[in-house]
Amino acid sequence: MLSPLSPLEADALLLSLKVAFWAVLCSLPLGVMLAWILARLDFPGKSLLDGLLHLPLVLPPVVIGYLLLVALGRNGLIGKILYENFGVSIAFTWKGAVAASAVMAFPLLVRTVRLSLDAVDAKLEMAARTLGAGPWRVFFTVTLPLSIPGIIAGMVLAFARSLGEFGATITFVSNIPGQTQTLPLALYTMTQVPNGEAAAMRLCLVAIAIALLALIGANWLGKCFARHFEG
């Protein structure tokens, strides 16, 4: 029988939930905006933008982590400015784990929201425009409400991806217990130490349970919104 989580394992779990929450929250506005741009607008370079957004899906996560280190490290292109002028350090902190998770999960969020926006009947938007509604009002009163189930699905996928992020995180923020050691990093650590199998199994089951609950919750919310709009 599995024993309760140790304090170190509990810290890793709480940090993972914190990182995944902030990764989704920070990337959601930009993700919805870019999804709308890709779904509704045609412009030169659209295919290039689409390709750049999906790069994290095909690049090794370690590459993403290294690029983040080059850009946001204390001597990086952006990180040096943040540290010298504002005293903000992102690399090797939980904020860096948020950045790594957000980048890796961003393509899933954008793709899911874009598919949801594609499913919205453009005639409804045109009808609202003919009745005098401006572009912003059409978006917030017609497009956004009808695409909420897809947005929720995208948030859940991004949350689950952030929760399981490993390669970019360990490259960018290392594996520091109590500071940057998320659930996947703690699980990896337990597999590398003697007699760590039980702890690794506990963390594995916890990760499965959280992901399953998130998917069930997303399906339930999606059905609730669908019934609301059908009514």
Secondary structure, DSSP 4 states (H G I P E B T S, - for coil): -PPPPPHHHHHHHHHHHHHHHHHHHHHHHHHHHHHHHHHH---TTHHHHHHHHHHHHHS-HHHHHHHHHHHHSTTSTTHHHHHHHH----TTSHHHHHHHHHHHHHHHHHHHHHHHHHHS-HHHHHHHHHTT--HHHHIIIIIHHHTHHHHHHHHHHHHHHHHT--HHHHHHH---TTTT--HHHHHHHHHTSTT-HHHHHHHHHHHHHHHHHHHHHHHHHHHHHHHHHH-
